[in-house]
Amino acid sequence: MTADHPRPGPGLFDPATLVTDYLAAMEARDLDTAQAMLSDRFEMIFPGTDPMTSLTQLIDWASGRYRSVRKSHQAVETLQAGEVTVVYIRGTLSGEWPDGRGFDGIRFIDRFEVSGGRIVRQEVWNDLAESRTR
């Protein structure tokens, strides 16, 4: 390239892309890829749980709640809070209950904290339990 048209530099790190890539890896059950996106001090909190620190804990806990789940994202919002970037994702869940019946249109919000290029914390809110009892 000439001086008038320099080569573009490397892209900037995007915490929202990290989070959506993590969710895609989790949905595909590509746990090695998902794990590589997590900080050593990672913790996650789902409705009705104590904090979990490993993906294995999450998979074990979720196995009694649903057979499969997919997230459709309606919005991704990113905020800077000092050294931490907070990423909110909201949308709907679809999938199968443990007995094979399908579900869809269940609201969720995920809140992630990203620091040092890794996901440090995930907090989840959804209407899954309320929908299952209907």
C-alpha positions in Angstrom: 0.0 0.0 0.0 1.1 3.5 -0.6 1.5 6.3 2.0 -1.7 7.8 0.7 -3.5 4.5 1.5 -2.0 2.9 4.6 -2.9 -0.6 5.6 -5.6 -0.8 8.3 -4.5 -1.6 11.7 -5.8 -4.5 13.8 -9.4 -4.3 14.8 -10.3 -3.1 18.3 -11.4 -5.6 20.9 -15.2 -5.6 21.1 -16.6 -7.0 24.4 -20.1 -7.5 22.8 -18.6 -9.7 20.1 -16.8 -11.7 22.8 -20.1 -12.2 24.7 -22.1 -13.2 21.6 -19.4 -15.6 20.5 -19.4 -17.1 24.0 -23.2 -17.6 23.9 -22.9 -19.2 20.4 -20.2 -21.6 21.7 -22.3 -22.5 24.7 -25.4 -23.1 22.5 -23.3 -25.4 20.3 -21.9 -27.1 23.5 -18.4 -26.2 22.3 -17.2 -25.9 25.9 -13.5 -25.7 25.1 -14.1 -22.6 23.0 -16.4 -21.1 25.6 -14.0 -21.8 28.4 -11.2 -20.0 26.6 -13.3 -16.8 26.8 -13.6 -16.9 30.6 -11.4 -15.3 33.2 -9.8 -17.5 35.9 -12.1 -15.8 38.4 -15.3 -16.3 36.4 -18.6 -16.8 38.2 -22.1 -17.0 37.0 -25.5 -16.7 38.7 -28.7 -18.2 37.2 -32.2 -17.9 38.7 -32.4 -20.0 41.8 -28.7 -20.8 42.1 -25.7 -20.0 44.2 -22.8 -18.7 42.2 -21.2 -21.3 39.9 -17.6 -21.1 38.7 -17.4 -23.8 36.0 -19.2 -24.6 32.8 -19.6 -28.2 34.0 -21.6 -27.0 37.0 -23.9 -25.1 34.7 -24.4 -28.0 32.3 -25.2 -30.3 35.3 -27.6 -27.8 36.8 -29.4 -27.1 33.5 -29.9 -30.8 32.6 -32.9 -31.0 34.9 -34.4 -27.8 33.6 -34.3 -28.2 29.8 -33.0 -30.6 27.1 -31.9 -27.8 24.8 -32.1 -24.0 24.7 -31.4 -21.3 22.1 -31.3 -17.5 22.5 -32.6 -15.0 20.0 -31.0 -11.6 20.7 -33.2 -8.6 20.4 -30.7 -6.1 21.8 -27.0 -5.9 22.8 -26.0 -3.0 24.9 -22.5 -2.1 26.1 -21.5 0.2 29.0 -18.1 1.1 30.3 -17.7 1.0 34.1 -14.1 1.8 35.0 -11.9 -1.1 34.1 -15.0 -3.3 33.4 -17.2 -3.3 30.3 -20.8 -4.4 31.1 -22.7 -6.1 28.2 -26.4 -6.6 28.4 -28.2 -9.0 26.0 -31.9 -9.4 26.0 -34.2 -11.5 23.9 -36.1 -14.7 24.0 -35.4 -18.4 24.7 -36.6 -21.4 22.7 -35.9 -25.0 23.0 -37.1 -28.3 24.6 -38.2 -29.2 28.1 -36.7 -32.4 29.5 -39.8 -34.3 28.3 -39.3 -33.2 24.7 -42.1 -30.6 24.6 -41.0 -27.4 22.8 -41.0 -23.9 24.2 -40.3 -20.5 22.7 -40.8 -16.8 23.3 -39.5 -16.9 26.9 -37.9 -13.5 27.9 -34.3 -13.3 29.2 -31.7 -10.8 30.1 -28.1 -11.6 30.5 -25.6 -9.3 32.1 -21.9 -9.9 31.5 -18.8 -8.2 33.0 -15.7 -8.2 30.7 -12.3 -7.3 31.9 -8.8 -8.0 30.5 -10.3 -9.4 27.4 -12.2 -12.2 29.2 -15.7 -12.7 30.7 -15.5 -12.3 34.5 -19.2 -12.6 35.5 -22.5 -13.6 34.0 -25.9 -12.9 35.6 -29.0 -14.3 34.1 -32.7 -13.4 34.5 -35.4 -15.2 32.6 -39.0 -16.4 32.8 -38.1 -20.1 32.2 -39.5 -21.4 35.5 -42.7 -19.4 35.3 -43.3 -20.7 31.7 -42.6 -24.3 32.6 -45.4 -24.4 35.2 -48.0 -23.2 32.7 
